[in-house]
């Protein structure tokens, strides 16, 4: 996690395209190492409901039962 944060700071601090590219490559490598990018490391055969409206998933009734109060 420290490497990811360090790489993100380097992206912000970069002042030329080459150093920015190097910093972005570090961010990508850190995210892959953390499992945020790359092939899925799990295989539970569960359907993927990412990028869908809650109403179109089995979680619709749970979501509709939530309160809007903070």
MIPAFI-74971 format. One record per residue: residue in one letter; x, z, y of N, C-alpha, C, O, CB in turn. Coordinates in steps of 0.05 Angstrom, whole numbers, always signed. Each point is the difference from the previous one (the first is absolute). Glycine has a CB too. Layout:
<gufis>
<gufi residuo="A" n_u="X" n_w="Z" n_v="Y" ca_u="X" ca_w="Z" ca_v="Y" c_u="X" c_w="Z" c_v="Y" o_u="X" o_w="Z" o_v="Y" cb_u="X" cb_w="Z" cb_v="Y"/>
...
</gufis>
This chain:
<gufis>
<gufi residuo="X" n_u="+16" n_w="+0" n_v="-24" ca_u="-16" ca_w="+0" ca_v="+24" c_u="+17" c_w="+0" c_v="+25" o_u="-6" o_w="-13" o_v="+20" cb_u="-30" cb_w="+37" cb_v="-45"/>
<gufi residuo="X" n_u="+59" n_w="-10" n_v="+24" ca_u="+18" ca_w="+1" ca_v="+23" c_u="+11" c_w="-28" c_v="+6" o_u="+2" o_w="-8" o_v="+23" cb_u="+10" cb_w="+55" cb_v="-33"/>
<gufi residuo="X" n_u="-6" n_w="-62" n_v="-11" ca_u="+10" ca_w="-27" ca_v="+4" c_u="-21" c_w="-18" c_v="+13" o_u="+7" o_w="-16" o_v="+18" cb_u="+23" cb_w="+22" cb_v="-58"/>
<gufi residuo="X" n_u="-54" n_w="-3" n_v="+32" ca_u="-22" ca_w="-16" ca_v="+12" c_u="-2" c_w="+7" c_v="+30" o_u="-2" o_w="-19" o_v="+16" cb_u="-23" cb_w="+18" cb_v="-60"/>
<gufi residuo="X" n_u="+25" n_w="+26" n_v="+51" ca_u="-3" ca_w="+7" ca_v="+28" c_u="+24" c_w="-9" c_v="+16" o_u="-2" o_w="-9" o_v="+23" cb_u="-26" cb_w="+48" cb_v="-36"/>
<gufi residuo="X" n_u="+51" n_w="-37" n_v="+1" ca_u="+25" ca_w="-9" ca_v="+14" c_u="-1" c_w="-30" c_v="+4" o_u="+7" o_w="-10" o_v="+22" cb_u="+19" cb_w="+47" cb_v="-43"/>
<gufi residuo="X" n_u="-35" n_w="-52" n_v="+2" ca_u="-2" ca_w="-29" ca_v="+2" c_u="-21" c_w="-8" c_v="+21" o_u="+4" o_w="-19" o_v="+14" cb_u="+10" cb_w="+15" cb_v="-62"/>
<gufi residuo="X" n_u="-36" n_w="+19" n_v="+49" ca_u="-20" ca_w="-6" ca_v="+20" c_u="+10" c_w="+4" c_v="+28" o_u="-5" o_w="-15" o_v="+19" cb_u="-31" cb_w="+28" cb_v="-52"/>
<gufi residuo="X" n_u="+52" n_w="+9" n_v="+37" ca_u="+12" ca_w="+5" ca_v="+26" c_u="+19" c_w="-22" c_v="+7" o_u="+3" o_w="-8" o_v="+23" cb_u="-8" cb_w="+57" cb_v="-30"/>
<gufi residuo="X" n_u="+20" n_w="-59" n_v="-13" ca_u="+19" ca_w="-22" ca_v="+5" c_u="-14" c_w="-26" c_v="+8" o_u="+10" o_w="-15" o_v="+17" cb_u="+20" cb_w="+36" cb_v="-50"/>
<gufi residuo="X" n_u="-54" n_w="-26" n_v="+23" ca_u="-16" ca_w="-23" ca_v="+8" c_u="-7" c_w="+2" c_v="+30" o_u="+4" o_w="-19" o_v="+15" cb_u="-22" cb_w="+14" cb_v="-62"/>
<gufi residuo="X" n_u="+9" n_w="+29" n_v="+55" ca_u="-7" ca_w="+4" ca_v="+28" c_u="+24" c_w="-3" c_v="+18" o_u="-2" o_w="-10" o_v="+22" cb_u="-34" cb_w="+40" cb_v="-37"/>
<gufi residuo="X" n_u="+59" n_w="-21" n_v="+6" ca_u="+24" ca_w="+1" ca_v="+17" c_u="+15" c_w="-27" c_v="+0" o_u="+18" o_w="-3" o_v="+16" cb_u="-14" cb_w="+52" cb_v="-26"/>
<gufi residuo="X" n_u="-11" n_w="-67" n_v="-8" ca_u="+15" ca_w="-25" ca_v="-2" c_u="-3" c_w="-16" c_v="+26" o_u="-21" o_w="-2" o_v="+12" cb_u="+14" cb_w="+1" cb_v="-62"/>
<gufi residuo="X" n_u="+29" n_w="-11" n_v="+58" ca_u="+0" ca_w="-16" ca_v="+25" c_u="+7" c_w="-29" c_v="-5" o_u="+2" o_w="-16" o_v="+19" cb_u="+11" cb_w="+57" cb_v="+5"/>
<gufi residuo="X" n_u="-10" n_w="-49" n_v="-49" ca_u="+5" ca_w="-28" ca_v="-6" c_u="-13" c_w="-7" c_v="-26" o_u="-4" o_w="+18" o_v="-17" cb_u="+47" cb_w="-18" cb_v="+43"/>
<gufi residuo="X" n_u="-50" n_w="-25" n_v="-30" ca_u="-14" ca_w="-8" ca_v="-25" c_u="+15" c_w="+7" c_v="-26" o_u="-13" o_w="+7" o_v="-20" cb_u="-7" cb_w="-44" cb_v="+47"/>
<gufi residuo="X" n_u="+46" n_w="+35" n_v="-27" ca_u="+15" ca_w="+6" ca_v="-25" c_u="-2" c_w="+30" c_v="-7" o_u="-5" o_w="+6" o_v="-24" cb_u="+36" cb_w="-44" cb_v="+35"/>
<gufi residuo="X" n_u="-28" n_w="+56" n_v="+8" ca_u="-2" ca_w="+28" ca_v="-6" c_u="-29" c_w="+8" c_v="-7" o_u="-5" o_w="+17" o_v="-17" cb_u="+44" cb_w="-8" cb_v="+47"/>
<gufi residuo="X" n_u="-58" n_w="-23" n_v="-18" ca_u="-28" ca_w="+6" ca_v="-6" c_u="-6" c_w="-9" c_v="-29" o_u="-13" o_w="+15" o_v="-15" cb_u="+0" cb_w="-21" cb_v="+63"/>
<gufi residuo="X" n_u="+23" n_w="-17" n_v="-56" ca_u="-4" ca_w="-10" ca_v="-27" c_u="+13" c_w="+19" c_v="-21" o_u="-12" o_w="+6" o_v="-20" cb_u="+11" cb_w="-53" cb_v="+37"/>
<gufi residuo="X" n_u="+25" n_w="+57" n_v="-11" ca_u="+13" ca_w="+19" ca_v="-17" c_u="-17" c_w="+26" c_v="-3" o_u="-3" o_w="+10" o_v="-22" cb_u="+48" cb_w="-29" cb_v="+35"/>
<gufi residuo="X" n_u="-55" n_w="+29" n_v="+10" ca_u="-16" ca_w="+24" ca_v="+0" c_u="-26" c_w="-5" c_v="-16" o_u="-9" o_w="+18" o_v="-15" cb_u="+28" cb_w="-4" cb_v="+59"/>
<gufi residuo="X" n_u="-32" n_w="-37" n_v="-40" ca_u="-25" ca_w="-5" ca_v="-15" c_u="+5" c_w="-3" c_v="-30" o_u="-17" o_w="+8" o_v="-16" cb_u="+0" cb_w="-31" cb_v="+57"/>
<gufi residuo="X" n_u="+40" n_w="+13" n_v="-48" ca_u="+8" ca_w="-2" ca_v="-29" c_u="+3" c_w="+29" c_v="-11" o_u="-7" o_w="+5" o_v="-23" cb_u="+30" cb_w="-50" cb_v="+31"/>
<gufi residuo="X" n_u="-12" n_w="+63" n_v="+8" ca_u="+3" ca_w="+28" ca_v="-8" c_u="-28" c_w="+13" c_v="-4" o_u="-4" o_w="+14" o_v="-19" cb_u="+48" cb_w="-11" cb_v="+43"/>
<gufi residuo="X" n_u="-62" n_w="-9" n_v="-5" ca_u="-28" ca_w="+10" ca_v="-3" c_u="-12" c_w="-10" c_v="-26" o_u="-12" o_w="+16" o_v="-15" cb_u="+7" cb_w="-14" cb_v="+65"/>
<gufi residuo="X" n_u="+7" n_w="-27" n_v="-55" ca_u="-11" ca_w="-12" ca_v="-25" c_u="+12" c_w="+13" c_v="-25" o_u="-15" o_w="+7" o_v="-18" cb_u="+8" cb_w="-50" cb_v="+43"/>
<gufi residuo="X" n_u="+33" n_w="+46" n_v="-25" ca_u="+13" ca_w="+13" ca_v="-23" c_u="-9" c_w="+28" c_v="-4" o_u="-4" o_w="+9" o_v="-23" cb_u="+44" cb_w="-38" cb_v="+30"/>
<gufi residuo="X" n_u="-43" n_w="+44" n_v="+15" ca_u="-9" ca_w="+28" ca_v="-3" c_u="-29" c_w="+1" c_v="-10" o_u="-7" o_w="+17" o_v="-17" cb_u="+38" cb_w="-4" cb_v="+55"/>
<gufi residuo="X" n_u="-48" n_w="-31" n_v="-29" ca_u="-28" ca_w="+0" ca_v="-9" c_u="-2" c_w="-8" c_v="-29" o_u="-16" o_w="+11" o_v="-15" cb_u="+2" cb_w="-23" cb_v="+61"/>
<gufi residuo="X" n_u="+31" n_w="-6" n_v="-55" ca_u="+1" ca_w="-7" ca_v="-29" c_u="+8" c_w="+24" c_v="-16" o_u="-11" o_w="+6" o_v="-21" cb_u="+21" cb_w="-54" cb_v="+32"/>
<gufi residuo="X" n_u="+11" n_w="+62" n_v="-2" ca_u="+10" ca_w="+23" ca_v="-14" c_u="-21" c_w="+23" c_v="-2" o_u="-1" o_w="+15" o_v="-19" cb_u="+47" cb_w="-27" cb_v="+35"/>
<gufi residuo="X" n_u="-63" n_w="+14" n_v="+5" ca_u="-21" ca_w="+20" ca_v="+0" c_u="-25" c_w="-9" c_v="-16" o_u="-18" o_w="+16" o_v="-3" cb_u="+35" cb_w="-1" cb_v="+48"/>
<gufi residuo="X" n_u="-18" n_w="-40" n_v="-53" ca_u="-22" ca_w="-10" ca_v="-16" c_u="-23" c_w="-10" c_v="+18" o_u="-22" o_w="-5" o_v="-10" cb_u="+34" cb_w="+37" cb_v="-25"/>
<gufi residuo="X" n_u="-7" n_w="-35" n_v="+61" ca_u="-20" ca_w="-11" ca_v="+18" c_u="-3" c_w="-30" c_v="-1" o_u="-20" o_w="-11" o_v="+7" cb_u="+28" cb_w="+50" cb_v="+22"/>
<gufi residuo="X" n_u="+13" n_w="-52" n_v="-38" ca_u="+0" ca_w="-29" ca_v="-3" c_u="+12" c_w="-8" c_v="-27" o_u="+12" o_w="+17" o_v="-13" cb_u="-7" cb_w="-23" cb_v="+63"/>
<gufi residuo="X" n_u="-11" n_w="-18" n_v="-58" ca_u="+10" ca_w="-9" ca_v="-25" c_u="-22" c_w="+1" c_v="-21" o_u="-23" o_w="+6" o_v="+7" cb_u="+69" cb_w="+9" cb_v="+5"/>
<gufi residuo="X" n_u="-39" n_w="-19" n_v="-37" ca_u="-21" ca_w="+0" ca_v="-21" c_u="-11" c_w="+28" c_v="-4" o_u="+14" o_w="+20" o_v="+5" cb_u="+9" cb_w="-59" cb_v="-27"/>
<gufi residuo="X" n_u="-48" n_w="+41" n_v="+14" ca_u="-12" ca_w="+26" ca_v="-5" c_u="+15" c_w="+14" c_v="-22" o_u="+8" o_w="-12" o_v="-20" cb_u="-53" cb_w="-6" cb_v="+33"/>
<gufi residuo="X" n_u="+50" n_w="+43" n_v="-9" ca_u="+15" ca_w="+16" ca_v="-20" c_u="-18" c_w="+15" c_v="-19" o_u="+10" o_w="+15" o_v="-17" cb_u="+27" cb_w="-11" cb_v="+50"/>
<gufi residuo="X" n_u="-63" n_w="-7" n_v="-29" ca_u="-19" ca_w="+13" ca_v="-18" c_u="-17" c_w="-21" c_v="-13" o_u="-2" o_w="-23" o_v="+9" cb_u="+1" cb_w="+64" cb_v="+20"/>
<gufi residuo="X" n_u="-11" n_w="-33" n_v="-51" ca_u="-18" ca_w="-18" ca_v="-14" c_u="-22" c_w="+16" c_v="-13" o_u="+2" o_w="+8" o_v="-23" cb_u="+36" cb_w="-41" cb_v="+14"/>
<gufi residuo="X" n_u="-58" n_w="+39" n_v="+25" ca_u="-22" ca_w="+16" ca_v="-10" c_u="-25" c_w="-17" c_v="-7" o_u="-21" o_w="+11" o_v="-7" cb_u="+39" cb_w="+27" cb_v="+34"/>
<gufi residuo="X" n_u="-16" n_w="-64" n_v="-24" ca_u="-22" ca_w="-19" ca_v="-5" c_u="-24" c_w="+5" c_v="+17" o_u="-22" o_w="-10" o_v="-6" cb_u="+39" cb_w="+6" cb_v="-40"/>
<gufi residuo="X" n_u="-14" n_w="+19" n_v="+68" ca_u="-23" ca_w="+5" ca_v="+18" c_u="-2" c_w="-23" c_v="+19" o_u="+20" o_w="-12" o_v="+9" cb_u="-14" cb_w="+62" cb_v="-12"/>
<gufi residuo="X" n_u="-30" n_w="-58" n_v="+10" ca_u="-4" ca_w="-22" ca_v="+20" c_u="+11" c_w="+8" c_v="+27" o_u="+0" o_w="+24" o_v="+7" cb_u="-40" cb_w="-40" cb_v="-32"/>
<gufi residuo="X" n_u="+49" n_w="-3" n_v="+40" ca_u="+11" ca_w="+5" ca_v="+26" c_u="-21" c_w="-5" c_v="+21" o_u="-10" o_w="-22" o_v="+4" cb_u="+56" cb_w="+8" cb_v="-19"/>
<gufi residuo="X" n_u="-54" n_w="+35" n_v="+29" ca_u="-20" ca_w="-1" ca_v="+21" c_u="+12" c_w="-2" c_v="+28" o_u="-14" o_w="+4" o_v="+20" cb_u="-17" cb_w="+21" cb_v="-50"/>
<gufi residuo="X" n_u="+56" n_w="-29" n_v="+32" ca_u="+13" ca_w="-3" ca_v="+26" c_u="-10" c_w="-24" c_v="+14" o_u="-7" o_w="-21" o_v="-12" cb_u="+48" cb_w="+44" cb_v="-6"/>
<gufi residuo="X" n_u="-43" n_w="-22" n_v="+45" ca_u="-9" ca_w="-22" ca_v="+17" c_u="-29" c_w="-7" c_v="-5" o_u="-8" o_w="-24" o_v="+3" cb_u="+55" cb_w="+7" cb_v="-3"/>
<gufi residuo="X" n_u="-63" n_w="+36" n_v="-8" ca_u="-29" ca_w="-5" ca_v="-4" c_u="-16" c_w="+20" c_v="+16" o_u="+10" o_w="+22" o_v="+6" cb_u="-1" cb_w="-40" cb_v="-52"/>
<gufi residuo="X" n_u="-33" n_w="+11" n_v="+54" ca_u="-18" ca_w="+18" ca_v="+13" c_u="-8" c_w="+22" c_v="-20" o_u="-4" o_w="-6" o_v="-24" cb_u="-13" cb_w="-30" cb_v="+56"/>
<gufi residuo="X" n_u="+15" n_w="+60" n_v="-22" ca_u="-8" ca_w="+22" ca_v="-18" c_u="-27" c_w="-6" c_v="-13" o_u="-4" o_w="+7" o_v="-23" cb_u="+30" cb_w="+26" cb_v="+52"/>
<gufi residuo="X" n_u="-43" n_w="-46" n_v="-14" ca_u="-27" ca_w="-6" ca_v="-11" c_u="+1" c_w="-18" c_v="-25" o_u="-19" o_w="-1" o_v="-15" cb_u="+1" cb_w="+6" cb_v="+61"/>
<gufi residuo="X" n_u="+40" n_w="-19" n_v="-49" ca_u="+3" ca_w="-18" ca_v="-23" c_u="+17" c_w="+12" c_v="-22" o_u="+10" o_w="-15" o_v="-17" cb_u="-14" cb_w="-23" cb_v="+49"/>
<gufi residuo="X" n_u="+6" n_w="+64" n_v="-33" ca_u="+16" ca_w="+13" ca_v="-20" c_u="-17" c_w="+22" c_v="-13" o_u="-22" o_w="+7" o_v="+10" cb_u="+65" cb_w="-17" cb_v="+14"/>
<gufi residuo="X" n_u="-34" n_w="+22" n_v="-46" ca_u="-14" ca_w="+22" ca_v="-13" c_u="+0" c_w="+25" c_v="+18" o_u="-14" o_w="+20" o_v="-7" cb_u="+27" cb_w="-39" cb_v="-38"/>
<gufi residuo="X" n_u="+2" n_w="+19" n_v="+67" ca_u="+1" ca_w="+24" ca_v="+17" c_u="-21" c_w="+0" c_v="+22" o_u="+0" o_w="+17" o_v="+17" cb_u="+49" cb_w="-16" cb_v="-26"/>
<gufi residuo="X" n_u="-67" n_w="-21" n_v="+9" ca_u="-20" ca_w="-3" ca_v="+21" c_u="-17" c_w="+25" c_v="+3" o_u="-5" o_w="+9" o_v="+22" cb_u="+5" cb_w="-58" cb_v="-31"/>
<gufi residuo="X" n_u="-10" n_w="+60" n_v="-13" ca_u="-18" ca_w="+23" ca_v="+3" c_u="+15" c_w="+25" c_v="+10" o_u="-11" o_w="+15" o_v="+16" cb_u="-17" cb_w="-33" cb_v="-54"/>
<gufi residuo="X" n_u="+53" n_w="+21" n_v="+30" ca_u="+16" ca_w="+22" ca_v="+10" c_u="+4" c_w="-3" c_v="+30" o_u="-3" o_w="+19" o_v="+16" cb_u="+26" cb_w="-14" cb_v="-60"/>
<gufi residuo="X" n_u="-16" n_w="-29" n_v="+53" ca_u="+5" ca_w="-6" ca_v="+28" c_u="-25" c_w="+5" c_v="+17" o_u="+1" o_w="+11" o_v="+21" cb_u="+35" cb_w="-44" cb_v="-35"/>
<gufi residuo="X" n_u="-58" n_w="+23" n_v="+4" ca_u="-26" ca_w="+3" ca_v="+15" c_u="-8" c_w="+30" c_v="+2" o_u="-15" o_w="+7" o_v="+19" cb_u="+1" cb_w="-52" cb_v="-35"/>
<gufi residuo="X" n_u="+24" n_w="+62" n_v="-1" ca_u="-7" ca_w="+28" ca_v="+1" c_u="+18" c_w="+16" c_v="+19" o_u="-5" o_w="+24" o_v="+4" cb_u="-11" cb_w="-28" cb_v="-50"/>
<gufi residuo="X" n_u="+37" n_w="-9" n_v="+57" ca_u="+18" ca_w="+14" ca_v="+18" c_u="-14" c_w="+5" c_v="+27" o_u="-17" o_w="-16" o_v="+8" cb_u="+57" cb_w="-4" cb_v="-31"/>
<gufi residuo="X" n_u="-33" n_w="+41" n_v="+36" ca_u="-10" ca_w="+6" ca_v="+26" c_u="+17" c_w="-13" c_v="+22" o_u="+24" o_w="-3" o_v="-4" cb_u="-43" cb_w="+47" cb_v="-13"/>
<gufi residuo="X" n_u="+7" n_w="-52" n_v="+39" ca_u="+15" ca_w="-12" ca_v="+22" c_u="+11" c_w="+22" c_v="+19" o_u="+14" o_w="-6" o_v="+18" cb_u="-43" cb_w="-34" cb_v="-21"/>
<gufi residuo="X" n_u="+22" n_w="+65" n_v="-3" ca_u="+10" ca_w="+22" ca_v="+17" c_u="+30" c_w="+4" c_v="-4" o_u="+10" o_w="-2" o_v="-23" cb_u="-55" cb_w="+24" cb_v="+22"/>
<gufi residuo="X" n_u="+59" n_w="-16" n_v="+22" ca_u="+29" ca_w="+4" ca_v="-2" c_u="+6" c_w="+28" c_v="-9" o_u="+24" o_w="+7" o_v="-3" cb_u="-17" cb_w="-40" cb_v="+38"/>
</gufis>
